[in-house]
Amino acid sequence: MRATAAMLVLIAAACGSGEITSGTSEAAWLDGGDPGHSADDGSSPDGGTTAGDPDASGAAWEAELSFCIEETNRYRAEASRAALTRSAALEAYAADGARIDQQSGEPHKHFLDTDGGGIAFAENEIPAWPVSMFGSVHNVIAEGLSMMMNEGEGGPHHDAILGSYTKLGCGVYREGDVVTVVQDFQ
């Protein structure tokens, strides 16, 4: 089932920590919600790699990682901000964060536990969204970033995307139908 904007629920930033979560009610939440949606049999409806595949966090996600950077820079260009440079170090850190956060069920756990790992100054996260609801990991990224930008000025996700950073790394972790996407900024 594909989600429509009307099915998405925006909840005011209670914690301001920058996460979007998905629950079993097939709605997406900003800063809260129920990340308890469980993985399915490991199949990949969009043809992407799942956690059970040998290359779950590497080159198999290249198109999605590139799109994450490009889409973020598109929003920055619309706001007359300089483009962010793709960082391999931040990308590796974000990939670890996506995996750790999804497996723990705690958005931003990796970032908070490591204090940004000494390299990340801010983080946005799309934690545990069901790919089947959006049709592809690409669409999850597009919808997640759109929701973040729709917060407007003063929204923590919006302000991170348009912040005075110079580098960005995105990470993707998928297990079954559930995907987590992390953006780490420097």
Contact map, one row per residue, 1 for C-alpha under 8 A:
111000000000000000000000000000000000000000000000000000000000000000000000000000000000000000000000000000000000000000000000000000000001111000000000000000000000000000000000000000000000000000
111100000000000000000000000000000000000000000000000000000000000000000000000000000000000000000000000000000000000000000000000000000001111000000000000000000000000000000000000000000000000000
111110110000000000000000011000000000000000000000000000000000000000000000000000000000000000000000000000000000000000000000000000000000110000000000000000000000000000000000000000000000000000
011111110000000000000000000000000000000000000000000000000000000000000000000000000000000000000000000000000000000000000000000000000000000000000000000000000000000000000000000000000000000000
001111110000000000000000000000000000000000000000000000000000000000000000000000000000000000000000000000000000000000000000000000000000000000000000000000000000000000000000000000000000000000
000111111000000000000000000000000000000000000000000000000000000000000000000000000000000000000000000000000000000000000000000000000000000000000000000000000000000000000000000000000000000000
001111111000000000000000011100000000000000000000000000000000000000000000000000000000000000000000000000000000000000000000000000000000000000000000000000000000000000000000000000000000000000
001111111100000000000000001110000000000000000000000000000000000000000000000000000000000000000000000000000000000000000000000000000000000000000000000000000000000000000000000000000000000000
000001111110000000000000001111000000000000000000000000000000000000000000000000000000000000000000000000000000000000000000000000000000000000000000000000000000000000000000000000000000000000
000000011111000000000000000111000000000000000000000000000000000000000000000000000000000000000000000000000000000000000000000000000000000000000000001000000000000000000000000000000000000000
000000001111100000000000000011110000000000000000000000000000000000000000000000000000000000000000000000000000000000000000000000000000000000000000000000000000000000000000000000000000000000
000000000111110000000000000001100000000000000000000000000000000000000000000000000000000000000000000000000000000000000000000000000000000000000000000000000000000000000000000000000000000000
000000000011111100000000000001100000000000000000000000000000000000000000000000000000000000000000000000000000000000000000000000000000000000000000000000000010000000000000000000000000000000
000000000001111100000000000000110000000000000000000000000000000000000000000000000000000000000000000000000000000000000000000000000000000000000000000000000000000000000000000000000000000000
000000000000111110000000000000100000000000000000000000000000000000000000000000000000000000000000000000000000000000000000000000000000000000000000000000000000000000000000000000000000000000
000000000000111111000000000000100000000000000000000000000000000000000000000000000000000000000000000000000000000000000000000000000000000000000000000000000011000000000000000000000000000000
000000000000001111100000000000100000000000000000000000000000000000000000000000000000000000000000000000000001000000000000000100000000000000000000000000000001000000000000000000000000000000
000000000000000111110000000001100000000000000000000000000000000000000000000000000000000000000000000000000000000000000000001110000000000000000000000000000001100000000000000000000000000000
000000000000000011111000000001110000000000000000000000000000000000000000000000000000000000000000000000000011000000000000000111100000000000000000000000000000000000000000000000000000000000
000000000000000001111100000111111000000000000000000000000000000000000000000000000000000000000000000000000000000000000000000011100000000000000001000000000000000000000000000000000000000000
000000000000000000111110000111111110000000000000000000000000000000000000000000000000000000000000000000000000000000000000000001111000000000000000000000000000000000000000000000000000000000
000000000000000000011111011110001111100000000000000000000000000000000000000000000000000000000000000000000000000000000000000000111100000000000000000000000000000000000000000000000000000000
000000000000000000001111111100001111100000000000000000000000000000000000000000000000000000000000000000000000000000000000000000001000000000000000000000000000000000000000000000000000000000
000000000000000000000111111000000101100000000000000000000000000000000000000000000000000000000000000000000000000000000000000000000000000000000000000000000000000000000000000000000000000000
000000000000000000000011111000000000000000000000000000000000000000000000000000000000000000000000000000000000000000000000000000000000000000000000000000000000000000000000000000000000000000
001000100000000000000111111100000000000000000000000000000000000000000000000000000000000000000000000000000000000000000000000000000000100000000000000000000000000000000000000000000000000000
001000111000000000000111111110000000000000000000000000000000000000000000000000000000000000000000000000000000000000000000000000000000000000000000000000000000000000000000000000000000000000
000000111100000000011110011111001000000000000000000000000000000000000000000000000000000000000000000000000000000000000000000000001000000000000000000000000000000000000000000000000000000000
000000011110000000011100001111111000000000000000000000000000000000000000000000000000000000000000000000000000000000000000000000000000000000000000000000000000000000000000000000000000000000
000000001111100001111000000111111000000000000000000000000000000000000000000000000000000000000000000000000000000000000000000000000000000000000000001000000000000000000000000000000000000000
000000000011111111111000000011111000000000000000000000000000000000000000000000000000000000000000000000000000000000000000000000000000000000000000000000000000000000000000000000000000000000
000000000010010000111000000011111100000000000000000000000000000000000000000000000000000000000000000000000000000000000000000000000000000000000000000000000000000000000000000000000000000000
000000000000000000011110000111111110000000000000000000000000000000000000000000000000000000000000000000000000000000000000000000000000000000000000000000000000000000000000000000000000000000
000000000000000000001111000000011111100000000000000000000000000000000000000000000000000000000000000000000000000000000000000000000000000000000000000000000000000000000000000000000000000000
000000000000000000001110000000001111100000000000000000000000000000000000000000000000000000000000000000001000000000000000000000111000000000000000000000000000000000000000000000000000000000
000000000000000000000111000000000111110000000000000000000000000000000000000000000000000000000000000000001000000000000000000000000000000000000000000000000000000000000000000000000000000000
000000000000000000000111000000000111111000000000000000000000000000000000000000000000000000000000000000000000000000000000000000010100000000000000000000000000000000000000000000000100000000
000000000000000000000000000000000001111100000000000000000000000000000000000000000000000000000000000000000000000000000000000000000000000000000000000000000000000000000000000000000100000000
000000000000000000000000000000000000111111000000000000000000000000000000000000000000000000000000000000000000000000000000000000000000000000000000000000000000000000000000000000111100000000
000000000000000000000000000000000000011111100000000000000000000000000000000000000000000000000000000000000000000000000000000000000000000000000000000000000000000000000000000000011100000000
000000000000000000000000000000000000001111100000000000000000000000000000000000000000000000000000000000000000000000000000000000000000000000000000000000000000000000000000000000010000000000
000000000000000000000000000000000000001111110000011100000000000000000000000000000000000000000000000000000000000000000000000000000000000000000000000000000000000000000000000000111000000000
000000000000000000000000000000000000000111111000010000000000000000000000000000000000000000000000000000000000000000000000000000000000000000000000000000000000000000000000000000011000000000
000000000000000000000000000000000000000001111111110000000000000000000000000000000000000000000000000000000000000000000000000000000000000000000000000000000000000000000000000000011000000000
000000000000000000000000000000000000000000111111000000000000000000000000000000000000000000000000000000000000000000000000000000000011001100000000000000000000000000000000000000001000000000
000000000000000000000000000000000000000000011111000000000000000000000000000000000000000000000000000000000000000000000000000000000000001110000000000000000000000000000000000000000000000000
000000000000000000000000000000000000000000011111100000000000000000000000000000000000000000000000000000000000000000000000000000000000000000000000000000000000000000000000000000000000000000
000000000000000000000000000000000000000000011111110000000001100000000000000000000000000000000000000000000000000000000000000000000000000010000000000000000000000000000000000000000000000000
000000000000000000000000000000000000000000010011111010110001100000000000000000000000000000000000000000000000000000000000000000000000000000000000000000000000000000000000000001000000000000
000000000000000000000000000000000000000001110001111110010000000000000000000000000000000000000000000000000000000000000000000000000000000000000000000000000000000000000000000011110000000000
000000000000000000000000000000000000000001000000111111111000000000000000000000000000000000000000000000000000000000000000000000000000000000000000000000000000000000000000000011110000000000
000000000000000000000000000000000000000001000000011111010000000000000000000000000000000000000000000000000000000000000000000000000000000000000000000000000000000000000000000000100000000000
000000000000000000000000000000000000000000000000111111110000000000000000000000000000000000000000000000000000000000000000000000000000000000000000000000000000000000000000000000000000000000
000000000000000000000000000000000000000000000000001111110000000000000000000000000000000000000000000000000000000000000000000000000000000000000000000000000000000000000000000000000000000000
000000000000000000000000000000000000000000000000101011111111000000000000000000000000000000000000000000000000000000000000000000000000000000000000000000000000000000000000000000000000000000
000000000000000000000000000000000000000000000000111111111101100000000000000000000000000000000000000000000000000000000000000000000000000000000000000000000000000000000000000011000000000000
000000000000000000000000000000000000000000000000001000111111100000000000000000000000000000000010000000000000000000000000000000000000000000000000000000000000000000000000001110000000000000
000000000000000000000000000000000000000000000000000000111111110000000000000000000000000000000000000000000000000000000000000000000000000000000000000000000000000000000000000000000000000000
000000000000000000000000000000000000000000000000000000101111110000000000000000000000000000000000000000000000000000000000000000000000000000000000000000000000000000000000000000000000000000
000000000000000000000000000000000000000000000001100000111111111000000000000000000000000000000000000000000000000000000000000000000000000000000000000000000000000000000000000000000000000000
000000000000000000000000000000000000000000000001100000011111111110000000000000000000000000000000000000000000000000000000000000000000000000000000000000000000000000000000000100000000000000
000000000000000000000000000000000000000000000000000000000111111111000000000000000000000000000000000000000000000000000000000000000000000000000000000000000000000000000000000000000000000000
000000000000000000000000000000000000000000000000000000000001111111100000000000000000000000000000000000000000000000000000000000000000000000000000000000000000000000000000000000000000000000
000000000000000000000000000000000000000000000000000000000000111111110000000000000000000000000000000000000000000000000000000000000000000011001000000000000000000000000000000100000000000000
000000000000000000000000000000000000000000000000000000000000111111111000000000000000000000000000000000000000000000000000000000000000000000000000000000000000000000000000011100000000000000
000000000000000000000000000000000000000000000000000000000000011111111100000000000000000000000000000000000000000000000000000000000000000000000000000000000000000000000000000000000000000000
000000000000000000000000000000000000000000000000000000000000001111111110000000000000000000000000000000000000000000000000000000000000000001000000000000000000000000000000000000000000000000
000000000000000000000000000000000000000000000000000000000000000111111111000000000000000000000000000000000000000000000000000000000000000000001100000000000000000000000000010000000000000000
000000000000000000000000000000000000000000000000000000000000000011111111100000000001010000000000000000000000000000000000000000000000000000000000000000000000000000000001110000000000000000
000000000000000000000000000000000000000000000000000000000000000001111111110000000000000000000000000000000000000000000000000000000000000000000000000000000000000000000000000000000000000000
000000000000000000000000000000000000000000000000000000000000000000111111111000000000000000000000000000000000000000000000000000000000000000000100100000000000000000000000000000000000000000
000000000000000000000000000000000000000000000000000000000000000000011111111100000000000000000000000000000000000000000000000000000000000000000000100000000000000010000000000000000000000000
000000000000000000000000000000000000000000000000000000000000000000001111111110000111000000000000000000000000000000000000000000000000000000000000000000000000000000000000000000000000000000
000000000000000000000000000000000000000000000000000000000000000000000111111111000000000000000000000000000000000000000000000000000000000000000000000000000000000000000000000000000000000000
000000000000000000000000000000000000000000000000000000000000000000000011111111100000000000000000000000000000000000000000000000000000000000000000000010000000000011000000000000000000000000
000000000000000000000000000000000000000000000000000000000000000000000001111111111110000000000000000000000000000000000000000000000000000000000000000000000000000011000000000000000000000000
000000000000000000000000000000000000000000000000000000000000000000000000111111111110000000000000000000000000000000000000000000000000000000000000000000000000000000000000000000000000000000
000000000000000000000000000000000000000000000000000000000000000000000000011111111000000000000000000000000000000000000000000000000000000000000000000000000000000000000000000000000000000000
000000000000000000000000000000000000000000000000000000000000000000000000001111111000000000000000000000000000000000000000000000000000000000000000000000000000000001000000000000000000000000
000000000000000000000000000000000000000000000000000000000000000000000000000111111100000000000000000000000000000000000000000000000000000000000000000000000000000000000000000000000000000000
000000000000000000000000000000000000000000000000000000000000000000000000000111111110000000000000000000000000000000000000000000000000000000000000000000000000000001000000000000000000000000
000000000000000000000000000000000000000000000000000000000000000000000000100110011111000000000000000000000000000000000000000000000000000000000000000000000000000000000100000000000000000000
000000000000000000000000000000000000000000000000000000000000000000000000100110001111100000000000000000000000000000000000000000000000000000000000000000000000000000000100000000000000000000
000000000000000000000000000000000000000000000000000000000000000000001000100000000111110000000000000000000000000000000000000000000000000000000000000000000000000000001111000000000000000000
000000000000000000000000000000000000000000000000000000000000000000000000000000000011111000000000000000000000000000000000000000000000000000000000000000000000000000000111000000000000000000
000000000000000000000000000000000000000000000000000000000000000000001000000000000001111100100000000000000000000000000000000000000000000000000000000000000000000000000011100000000000000000
000000000000000000000000000000000000000000000000000000000000000000000000000000000000111111100000000000000000000000000000000000000000000000000000000000000000000000000011100000000000000000
000000000000000000000000000000000000000000000000000000000000000000000000000000000000011111110000000000000000000000000000000000000000000000000000000000000000000000000000100000000000000000
000000000000000000000000000000000000000000000000000000000000000000000000000000000000001111111000000000000000000000000000000000000000000000000000000000000000000000000000100000000000000000
000000000000000000000000000000000000000000000000000000000000000000000000000000000000001111111100000000000000000000000011000000000000000000000000000000000000000000000011110000000000000111
000000000000000000000000000000000000000000000000000000000000000000000000000000000000011111111110000000000000000000000000000000000000000000000000000000000000000000000001111000000000000100
000000000000000000000000000000000000000000000000000000000000000000000000000000000000000111111111000000000000000000000000000000000000000000000000000000000000000000000000101000000000000000
000000000000000000000000000000000000000000000000000000000000000000000000000000000000000011111111100000000000000000001000000000000000000000000000000000000000000000000000101000000000000100
000000000000000000000000000000000000000000000000000000000000000000000000000000000000000001111111110000000000000000000000000000000000000000000000000000000000000000000000111100000000011100
000000000000000000000000000000000000000000000000000000001000000000000000000000000000000000111111111000000000000000000000000000000000000000000000000000000000000000000000011110000000010000
000000000000000000000000000000000000000000000000000000000000000000000000000000000000000000011111111100000000010000000000000000000000000000000000000000000000000000000000001000000000000000
000000000000000000000000000000000000000000000000000000000000000000000000000000000000000000001111111110000001111000000000000000000000000000000000000000000000000000000000001000000000010000
000000000000000000000000000000000000000000000000000000000000000000000000000000000000000000000111111111000000000000000000000000100000000000000000000000000000000000000000001110000001110000
000000000000000000000000000000000000000000000000000000000000000000000000000000000000000000000011111111100000000000000000000000000000000000000000000000000000000000000000000111000001000000
000000000000000000000000000000000000000000000000000000000000000000000000000000000000000000000001111111110000110000000000000000000000000000000000000000000000000000000000000000000000000000
000000000000000000000000000000000000000000000000000000000000000000000000000000000000000000000000111111111111110000000000000000100000000000000000000000000000000000000000000000000001000000
000000000000000000000000000000000000000000000000000000000000000000000000000000000000000000000000011111111110000000000000000000110000000000000000000000000000000000000000000010000011000000
000000000000000000000000000000000000000000000000000000000000000000000000000000000000000000000000001111111000000000000000000000000000000000000000000000000000000000000000000000000000000000
000000000000000000000000000000000000000000000000000000000000000000000000000000000000000000000000000111111100100000000000000000000000000000000000000000000000000000000000000000000000000000
000000000000000000000000000000000011000000000000000000000000000000000000000000000000000000000000000011111110000000000000000000010000000000000000000000000000000000000000000000000000000000
000000000000000000000000000000000000000000000000000000000000000000000000000000000000000000000000000011011111100000000000000000000000000000000000000000000000000000000000000000000000000000
000000000000000000100000000000000000000000000000000000000000000000000000000000000000000000000000000011001111100000000000000010100000000000000000000000000000000000000000000000000000000000
000000000000000010100000000000000000000000000000000000000000000000000000000000000000000000000000100010000111111100000000001010000000000000000000000000000000000000000000000000000000000000
000000000000000000000000000000000000000000000000000000000000000000000000000000000000000000000000100110010111111110000000000000000000000000000000000000000000000000000000000000000000000000
000000000000000000000000000000000000000000000000000000000000000000000000000000000000000000000001100110000001111111010000000000000000000000000000000000000000000000000000000000000000000000
000000000000000000000000000000000000000000000000000000000000000000000000000000000000000000000000100000000001111111111001001000000000000000000000000000000000000000000000000000000000000000
000000000000000000000000000000000000000000000000000000000000000000000000000000000000000000000000000000000001111111110000000000000000000000000000000000000000000000000000000000000000000000
000000000000000000000000000000000000000000000000000000000000000000000000000000000000000000000000000000000000111111110000000000000000000000000000000000000000000000000000000000000000000000
000000000000000000000000000000000000000000000000000000000000000000000000000000000000000000000000000000000000011111111100000000000000000000000000000000000000000000000000000000000000000000
000000000000000000000000000000000000000000000000000000000000000000000000000000000000000000000000000000000000001111111100000000000000000000000000000000000000000000000000000000000000000000
000000000000000000000000000000000000000000000000000000000000000000000000000000000000000000000000000000000000011111111111110000000000000000000000000000000000000000000000000000000000000000
000000000000000000000000000000000000000000000000000000000000000000000000000000000000000000001000000000000000001001111111000000000000000000000000000000000000000000000000000000000000000000
000000000000000000000000000000000000000000000000000000000000000000000000000000000000000000000000000000000000000001111111000000000000000000000000000000000000000000000000000000000000000000
000000000000000000000000000000000000000000000000000000000000000000000000000000000000000001000000000000000000000000011111100000000000000000000000000000000000000000000000000000000000000001
000000000000000000000000000000000000000000000000000000000000000000000000000000000000000001000000000000000000001000011111111000000000000000000000000000000000000000000000000000000000000111
000000000000000000000000000000000000000000000000000000000000000000000000000000000000000000000000000000000000000000010011111000000000000000000000000000000000000000000000000000000000000111
000000000000000000000000000000000000000000000000000000000000000000000000000000000000000000000000000000000000000000010001111100000000000000000000000000000000000100000000000000000000000111
000000000000000001000000000000000000000000000000000000000000000000000000000000000000000000000000000000000001001000000001111110000000000000000000000000000000000100000000000000000000011110
000000000000000011100000000000000000000000000000000000000000000000000000000000000000000000000000000000000000000000000000011111000000000000000000000000000000100100000000000000000000011100
000000000000000001110000000000000000000000000000000000000000000000000000000000000000000000000000000000000011000000000000001111100000000000000000000000000000000000000000000000000001111000
000000000000000000111000000000000000000000000000000000000000000000000000000000000000000000000000000000000000000000000000000111111000000000001001000000000000000000000000000000000001110000
000000000000000000111100000000000010000000000000000000000000000000000000000000000000000000000000010011000010000000000000000011111000000000000000000000000000000000000000000000000011110000
000000000000000000001100000000000010100000000000000000000000000000000000000000000000000000000000000001001000000000000000000001111100000000000000000000000000000000000000000000000111000000
000000000000000000001110000100000010000000000000000000000000000000000000000000000000000000000000000000000000000000000000000001111110000000010000000000000000000000000000000000000111000000
000000000000000000000100000000000000100000000000000000000000000000000000000000000000000000000000000000000000000000000000000000011111110000000000000000000000000000000000000000001110000000
000000000000000000000000000000000000000000001000000000000000000000000000000000000000000000000000000000000000000000000000000000001111111110010000000000000000000000000000000000001110000000
110000000000000000000000000000000000000000001000000000000000000000000000000000000000000000000000000000000000000000000000000000000111111100000000000000000000000000000000000000001000000000
111000000000000000000000010000000000000000000000000000000000000000000000000000000000000000000000000000000000000000000000000000000111111000000000000000000000000000000000000000000000000000
111000000000000000000000000000000000000000000000000000000000000000000000000000000000000000000000000000000000000000000000000000000111111110110000000000000000000000000000000000000000000000
110000000000000000000000000000000000000000001100000000000000000000000000000000000000000000000000000000000000000000000000000000000011111110110000000000000000000000000000000000000000000000
000000000000000000000000000000000000000000001100000000000000000000000000000000000000000000000000000000000000000000000000000000000011011111110000000000000000000000000000000000000000000000
000000000000000000000000000000000000000000000101000000000000000100000000000000000000000000000000000000000000000000000000000000000010011111111000000000000000000000000000000000000010000000
000000000000000000000000000000000000000000000000000000000000000100100000000000000000000000000000000000000000000000000000000000000000000111111100000000000000000000000000000000000000000000
000000000000000000000000000000000000000000000000000000000000000000000000000000000000000000000000000000000000000000000000000000000000011111111110000000000000000000000000000000000000000000
000000000000000000000000000000000000000000000000000000000000000000000000000000000000000000000000000000000000000000000000000000001010011111111111000000000000000000000000000000000000000000
000000000000000000000000000000000000000000000000000000000000000100010000000000000000000000000000000000000000000000000000000001000000000011111111100000000000000000000000000000000000100000
000000000000000000000000000000000000000000000000000000000000000000010010000000000000000000000000000000000000000000000000000000000000000001111111110000000000000000000000000000000000000000
000000000000000000000000000000000000000000000000000000000000000000000000000000000000000000000000000000000000000000000000000000000000000000111111111000000000000000000000000000000000000000
000000000000000000010000000000000000000000000000000000000000000000000000000000000000000000000000000000000000000000000000000001000000000000011111111100000000000000000000000000000000000000
000000000000000000000000000000000000000000000000000000000000000000000011000000000000000000000000000000000000000000000000000000000000000000001111111110000000000000000000000000000000000000
000000000000000000000000000000000000000000000000000000000000000000000000000000000000000000000000000000000000000000000000000000000000000000000111111111000000000000000000000000000000000000
000000000100000000000000000001000000000000000000000000000000000000000000000000000000000000000000000000000000000000000000000000000000000000000011111111100000000000000000000000000000000000
000000000000000000000000000000000000000000000000000000000000000000000000000000000000000000000000000000000000000000000000000000000000000000000001111111100010110000000000000000000000000000
000000000000000000000000000000000000000000000000000000000000000000000000001000000000000000000000000000000000000000000000000000000000000000000000111111110000110010000000000000000000000000
000000000000000000000000000000000000000000000000000000000000000000000000000000000000000000000000000000000000000000000000000000000000000000000000011111110000010000000000000000000000000000
000000000000000000000000000000000000000000000000000000000000000000000000000000000000000000000000000000000000000000000000000000000000000000000000001111111111110000000000000000000000000000
000000000000000000000000000000000000000000000000000000000000000000000000000000000000000000000000000000000000000000000000000000000000000000000000000011111110011000000000000000000000000000
000000000000000000000000000000000000000000000000000000000000000000000000000000000000000000000000000000000000000000000000000000000000000000000000000000111110011000000000000000000000000000
000000000000000000000000000000000000000000000000000000000000000000000000000000000000000000000000000000000000000000000000000000000000000000000000000000111111011000000000000000000000000000
000000000000100100000000000000000000000000000000000000000000000000000000000000000000000000000000000000000000000000000000000000000000000000000000000100111111111000000000000000000000000000
000000000000000111000000000000000000000000000000000000000000000000000000000000000000000000000000000000000000000000000000000000000000000000000000000000100111111100000000000000000000000000
000000000000000001000000000000000000000000000000000000000000000000000000000000000000000000000000000000000000000000000000000100000000000000000000000110100011111110000000000000000000000000
000000000000000000000000000000000000000000000000000000000000000000000000000000000000000000000000000000000000000000000000000000000000000000000000000111111111111111000000000000000000000000
000000000000000000000000000000000000000000000000000000000000000000000000000000000000000000000000000000000000000000000000000000000000000000000000000000011111111111100000000000000000000000
000000000000000000000000000000000000000000000000000000000000000000000000000000000000000000000000000000000000000000000000011100000000000000000000000000000001111111100000000000000000000010
000000000000000000000000000000000000000000000000000000000000000000000001001100000000000000000000000000000000000000000000000000000000000000000000000010000000111111100000000000000000000000
000000000000000000000000000000000000000000000000000000000000000000000000001100101000000000000000000000000000000000000000000000000000000000000000000000000000011111110000000000000000000000
000000000000000000000000000000000000000000000000000000000000000000000000000000000000000000000000000000000000000000000000000000000000000000000000000000000000001111111000000000000000000000
000000000000000000000000000000000000000000000000000000000000000000000000000000000000000000000000000000000000000000000000000000000000000000000000000000000000000001111100000000000000000000
000000000000000000000000000000000000000000000000000000000000000000000000000000000001000000000000000000000000000000000000000000000000000000000000000000000000000000111111000000000000000011
000000000000000000000000000000000000000000000000000000000000000000000000000000000111100000000000000000000000000000000000000000000000000000000000000000000000000000011111000000000000000011
000000000000000000000000000000000000000000000000000000000000000000000000000000000001111001000000000000000000000000000000000000000000000000000000000000000000000000001111100000000000000011
000000000000000000000000000000000000000000000000000000000000000000001000000000000001111001100000000000000000000000000000000000000000000000000000000000000000000000001111110000000000001111
000000000000000000000000000000000000000000000000000000000000000000001000000000000000011111111100000000000000000000000000000000000000000000000000000000000000000000000011111000000000001110
000000000000000000000000000000000000000000000000000000000000000010011000000000000000000001100110000000000000000000000000000000000000000000000000000000000000000000000001111100000000111100
000000000000000000000000000000000000000000000000000000001000000010000000000000000000000000111111110000000000000000000000000000000000000000000000000000000000000000000000111110000000111000
000000000000000000000000000000000000000000000000000000001000100110000000000000000000000000000110011000000000000000000000000000000000000000000000000000000000000000000000011111000011110000
000000000000000000000000000000000000000000000000011000011000000000000000000000000000000000000010011001000000000000000000000000000000000000000000000000000000000000000000001111100011100000
000000000000000000000000000000000000000000000000111000010000000000000000000000000000000000000000001000000000000000000000000000000000000000000000000000000000000000000000000111111111000000
000000000000000000000000000000000000001001000000011100000000000000000000000000000000000000000000000000000000000000000000000000000000000000000000000000000000000000000000000011111110000000
000000000000000000000000000000000000001111110000011000000000000000000000000000000000000000000000000000000000000000000000000000000000000000000000000000000000000000000000000001111110000000
000000000000000000000000000000000000001101111000000000000000000000000000000000000000000000000000000000000000000000000000000000000111000000000000000000000000000000000000000001111110000000
000000000000000000000000000000000000111100000000000000000000000000000000000000000000000000000000000000000000000000000000000000011110000000000000000000000000000000000000000001111111000000
000000000000000000000000000000000000000000000000000000000000000000000000000000000000000000000000000001000000000000000000000000111110000010000000000000000000000000000000000111111111100000
000000000000000000000000000000000000000000000000000000000000000000000000000000000000000000000000011011000000000000000000000011111000000000000000000000000000000000000000000111000111110000
000000000000000000000000000000000000000000000000000000000000000000000000000000000000000000000000010000000000000000000000000011100000000000001000000000000000000000000000011110000011111000
000000000000000000000000000000000000000000000000000000000000000000000000000000000000000000000110110000000000000000000000001111100000000000000000000000000000000000000000011100000001111100
000000000000000000000000000000000000000000000000000000000000000000000000000000000000000000000100000000000000000000000000001110000000000000000000000000000000000000000001111000000000111110
000000000000000000000000000000000000000000000000000000000000000000000000000000000000000001101100000000000000000000000001111100000000000000000000000000000000000000000001110000000000011111
000000000000000000000000000000000000000000000000000000000000000000000000000000000000000001000000000000000000000000000001111000000000000000000000000000000000000100001111100000000000001111
000000000000000000000000000000000000000000000000000000000000000000000000000000000000000001000000000000000000000000000011110000000000000000000000000000000000000000001111000000000000000111
